[in-house]
Amino acid sequence: MTDSEKHKADTITSEESMFYIKPNQLPLHCPLPEMSLWNQHPRVYLPIEHSGKEKCPYCGCEFILQGE
């Protein structure tokens, strides 16, 4: 994760809710450890490997799986 990506994750709010995930970040769970609101809801694992895109059922954050 680059510094700018980490900063964005550190400052997430409900309005900022799209994240690009790399294969080395799997298995995917929300909230991400880098999120400042990491304890906003229970950790939920999202099966992004098959669809390439997932949405958290708790907070609505969207995750898109990128290639390596």
ABEGO torsion letter per residue (X at the ends): XBAAAAAAAAABBAABABBBBBAAAOBBBOBBAABAAAAABBBBBBBAAAAGBBBBAAAGBBBBBBBX
